[in-house]
Amino acid sequence: MHTSLSLALSSYINSEERVKIGLESRSS
């Protein structure tokens, strides 16, 4: 259970980072 939870959390963080990077590259 702990493993799947950390996997879901890491994938959520990854998507958040991608959105953040995309917004930064789009504005610059």
N, C-alpha and C positions, 0 to 999 in steps of 0.2 A: 504493500500500500504506500509506504513512504517513497519507494522508487518511482512509482507512477505519478505521485504527487509532485516530486521534484522534476520529473520529465515534463509534466504539464506546465509547471512554473517556468522552467528554462525555455520552453518553446514560446510561452507567452512573452517572456522578456526578449527573446530573439525577434519576435514580430514587432514589439514595441520599439526596439532598437532600429529595425529596418524602416519603420515609419518615420522615426526621428531623423535617421540618415537621409531618407528620401526628401523630407521637408527641408533639411539643411542644404542639400545639393540643389534642390529646386529654387530656393531663395537666393542662392549664390550663383 
